[in-house]
Amino acid sequence: MATKHHRPHLARRLAHVRWIAGGTGSGKSTLARALAERYDVLVYDGDRAERDYVARCTPQATPNFWALLQAPPSRTWNGKSAREVFASMPSLHGETFGFVVDDLLALPAGRPVLVDDFRTLPRDVAPLLTWPEQAAFLLPAPKFREQALRDRFADAARARANWGDSDHDEALAVRLARDALWDAEVRRQGAELDLSVLTVDGSRDVEDLADDLATRFHLR
């Protein structure tokens, strides 16, 4: 099992960590890179780290993650509604957050660590914060996300790696609808816990958003 991450002392041990989470296509990784170039921060890339979660998951402790690993990409998206895909997300059930915490505890604590992780929900991270703006949740406007994902999956090989030999247009439609459900959940939890939720719609450039996050994260 992953670390029991709701113990109070973990907030003190992770006081050097800042969190960028939210929705896909909101520019989290771009902002993390921009902040890393400006400040002496270490970036924890959730997408890269997920590869190492595989060896740590079990059907008992992480049933949704386990099921995802057993199924080919086409079965994840084809023939399922967006709500079904959303309901089966491992992160919705907190199955991967303990892995993130374990990884962070294993890193040196001598400089800030910036977590770039789509899977982090407000309810999971809230007990680990020493000030509310230590975490920011970025949610893209629908058209902004659609363009970002269309650009991302314009590469046929990348689309096939994610969706197999299924109908990619259909899979993208389900993905966009699932992500909208995820955004709604993030927004609901963020409001309930009084955590920062920012809408990204292209009206602010990367430098402006990075300035905003640097202030929130006390990186200046």
N, C-alpha and C positions, 0 to 999 in steps of 0.2 A: 504493500500500500504506500501511497505517497504521504508526505508529511501531513500531520494534523495541523492545518494552517490557520485555525482560528484561535490559537493560544495568544494571549495578550503580549507576551514578550517578543513575538515575531515582528510586531510593529516597530519595536525599537531596533531589532536586528536588520530590518529592511528600510530604515529611515533614509538611507542613501539612494533608494530606488524611486524612479519616476515611471509612470505608466502612460503609454499612448495606446488606447484601445478604440473600439467602436465598430464601424462597418467597413466592408470591403470597398475598395475604390475611393477611399476618402483621402488618400495621400499620406497615410501613417508612415510608411517606410521612407518616403521622400523627406518628410519632416524630421524623422529620426536621423537620417543621413545629414541633413542640414545642421541639426543641433550638434551632431558628433564632430562636424567640421569646425564649428565655432568654439565648442567647449570641450573640456577634458572629461568626456563621458564614454562609458562602454555601452554598446548597444547589444541588447539581448533580442535576437531575431526569432520570433515565435515560429515562423514558417520553417526555418532551418532546424530549430530545436525539436519540432514535432517528429522529425525522423528518428530521434533518439527515444521518443516516448513509446515507440512500437515494442521494444524489448521489455518495457516495464508494464505493459497493460496485460490484463487477464480478463477472461470472460466473466469472472465473478465481480471484480472491482470496477471494471470499465466496460460494461456490456455493450454500450452503443459504439464505443471506439472499436471494440473487438469485432463487432458485426460489420463495421465499415471496412475493416482490414480484410475481412473474408470475402467481400463482394467485389466483383469487377466494377469499374467506374460507371458503365452503362446502367447497371442495376441500381446504383445510388440515385440516379436522376430519372431514368425512363420509366414511364408508367406510374409515377408517384406524383401526388400533389405537392405543392410548395409547403403546405402545412405538415404533411407527412415527413418531408425531408427536414423541415425545421424541428419537428418534435423528436427526431432521431439524432440531432446534433449532440455529440459528446459534451461539448462545452456548455450547452444549455443545462446539462445535468451535473456540471462541475467536475467532470471526469478527468480533465486534463490540467486543471488549475494547480493541483497539488504537485504535479511534475514541474511546473514553472517555479513554484516556491522552492522545491528541492534544488533545482538548478541555481536559483539566485543565492540560496544559502551557501552553495559550494563556490561561489565567485568571491574574489577579494572585495573587501568593503572599503578600500581606501579611496575610491573615487565614485562619483555618481554612476549608477547603472540606469539606462533608459530602456524600458521594456516596450518593444513594438510587437503587439500581440492582438490579433483579431478576436481570439477566443476568450479574452478576459471580460467578465461581466461586472457591473458595479457591485452586486451583492457579494461577489467573491473577494474583491479587492478592498472593499470598505473597511473591514476589520484590521487591515494591515497598514492603514494610512495614519500618519502623524499630523497631517494637515489636509484639508479637503482637496486642495488643488494640486496635490501630489499625483493625482490621476486626471487625465482628460480623455473624454470619449468623443471621437470625431465621427459624425454621420453625414454621408454625402447626400446632396439633393438627388432625386431620382434620375434626372437627365444627366447629371454629372457622373453618377455611377454607371449608367448604361453606356455612356461613351467610353469611360475608363475600361469597362469589361469588354466591350467590343474591340477596343484597341488591344487589350491584353490577349484575347483569344483569336485575334486575326491570324496569328500563327497557327496553321493547321496542326502541327505536331503538338503544340501546347494544348490546343483544344482536345485533341485525341487523348492526350495523357490524362486530362481531367474527366472527359466524358466518354471515352472509348469510341466505339463505332456507332453510337446512338445519333439521332438527329440533333446536331449541335444547336440549331436555332431553337428547337423545342427545349433543349437542356438549358440554354441561356435564359429563356423565358422563365423556367422554373427557378433557376438560380436567382434571377432578379426578384422574383416574388418571395422566395425564401429569405433573401437578404432584407427585404422590406419588413418582414416579420421580425427578424433579428433586430433591426433598427428600432422597431416599436418597443421591443422588450428592453433594449438598452435605455431608450428614452424614459420608459416607465420606471425602471429601477433607478436611473440617475435622478429623476425628479423626487422619487420617494426617499432617496438617501442624500439629497442635496449635493450631488457631485456634478462637476462641469461637463456639459454636453454641448458641443459646438457643431453647427451646421457648416458643411463645406460645399460651396456652390460655384467656385471659380471666381467669385468677386474679389477675393483677397489672394495675393500672390504668396509664394512659399516664404519669402523673406518676412512678410507681415505676420503670417501665421507662426513662423518660427520665433519671432520677437515676442508674440503673445505667449507662446508656450514657455519660452525661457523665463519670462516674468512669473508665470504661474508656478513653474518648477523651481524657482529660486536658483537659477543657474547663473545669473549675471554676477 
